[in-house]
Amino acid sequence: MHVSAQRDFGALRKRDATPLPETSPQGKHEPHAKWTNLSSKACRVKREPRVVVRSLSSGTANTRRDALTTYVDKKVLVVTQDGRVIVGKLMGFDQTTNIILADSIERIFSVDEPVIEEPLGVEIVRGDNITLIGGLDEEADKEIDLSTIRAHPLADVTH
């Protein structure tokens, strides 16, 4: 008997674990099985395949570097921890995710007035101040009439 997949493997209890057999009952390799050790008794936990979502704020520096490399020399939208929204061309970044944006514009949102686009030029944003970086579809962005948009400014991000 195998333990069914659960989101939190830490929630598995000792009595739920089955001693580890040398092979599966059919003598075949089980493709989505994970070997684990609970309470010093080895057991096999069967789990379903899952989709992995990668975030720039988590993972290794290589994961962040690979994700950001696809955006170099392209227009991106950056949301900072203090709620600023900056659009610009990503020129480069370093190992701590500090980024350099060229031709950047800050979009300032208000409930009473249309979106204000304040030109910033070249902008350097510290990596620890970045909440989100995403590619911007320039064609779709040009179709949006920012003068008709009213919105509350984003609140500060707190950890």
N, C-alpha and C positions, 0 to 999 in steps of 0.2 A: 504494500500500500504506500502510495506517495502522497506527500503533502501538496495540496493545491496551491497555486500561486496566490500570493497576497501582496498588496502594495507595500506593506511594511514588513520586511523579513524579520525585523527585530521583535515583532509580535508573535512569532512562532514560539510555542512552548515545548518543553522537553517531551511531554507526553505525545505531542503531535509528530515527532520525528520518528522515522523508521530506520532501523540499522541499515547501513550501506551494503547492498549486495555487490558481488564481484562483477556481474553483468545484469542487464535488465532481464525480466522474466523470459523474454523471447531470445535472449542472447545477443541482442542488437544494440547498437549505439543509439542513445536517445538525444536528438539534436538540441533540444531546449531544456536540458537539465543542468542544474547548477550544483556543484559539490559544495557542501558547507559543513561546518563542525559546530554542533550545538551541545553545550554542556559536556564537552570532551567525547561525545559520541558522533562519529561520522555518519552522515545521512545524505540522501539525495533529495533535493527540492525540485519538483517539476514546475516550470514556469512557461508562460506563453511568450512568443516573440513580442517585442514592444518597439515603439517608435521613440527614438532619442531626439530630444529637442535641445539644441545647444544654445547657450546664452553667452554673450561676451563677458558678463560679469562673473560667470562661473567657468570652471575648466582650467586648462593649462594655458600658459602663454602661447603655445603653438596653436591651440584652438582659436584664441582671439586673433592671432596674427593671420591665420588662414582665412578667417571670416572677414577681417578688415581688408585683406589684400584684394578681394573681389570688388571693393568699393573705391579703390585708388583711382584717381582721375575721373571720378563720376560724381554726380550731384547727390548729396546725402542730406538727411534731416537729422538733427541732433537735439535731444531734449536733455537739459542739464538738471542737476538735483535741485537747483533753486527755481525751476519751472520755466526757464528760458527756452525758446524754440529757435534754433539757428539752422538756416539752410545755406549750404555752400559746397564747393568742390573740394573733395578730400584729396589733399596733396601728399600727405604722409602721416606716419604715426610711429611710435616707438614701443619698447617692450612693456611700458607701464600704461599703454593705451592713451598717452597724450596725443592729441591730433592737431593737424594744421589744416585749416580750411581757407581756401582762396575765394574771392568774390562773395564773401558771406553776407547774409542779410538776416537780421533778427526779426521775427514776426511777433508783434506785440498784440495780444488779444485783449478785448474789452467788451463788456456787456453793452455799454452805451455808444461806442464808436466802432467803425469798421476796423479791420486788421490793419495795423500800421507796419510797414516794412522799413526798418531802419538799416541802411547800409553800414556794414562794419569793415569791409575790406578783408585783409588777412587777419584771421582769428586763430589763436592758439588756445585750445581747451584742455585743461588737465584731465587725465584719465579718471581720477577718483571723483571728478565732478560730473561725469557723464552717466546719465541714466539709460539712454537709448540712442542707438545709431541705426539708421535704416536707409536703404537706397530710395531715391525719389524718382518716380516716373515723371520725367520732365513734360511729356505731352499731356498727361492727365493734370499735372500741376498748372500748366498754362490755361487749361480750360476752366479752372476754378476762379470765380469772380470774388476776390477777397473783400471787395467793398460791400458785399451783401452779408458777410459773415459776422456774427456777434457771438462771443463766447466768454465764459469766465476764464481768467488766467489760470494756468496750472498751479497747484499748490506745491510747496516745497516737499521733496521726498525725504522722509525720515526713516532711519533704520532702527 
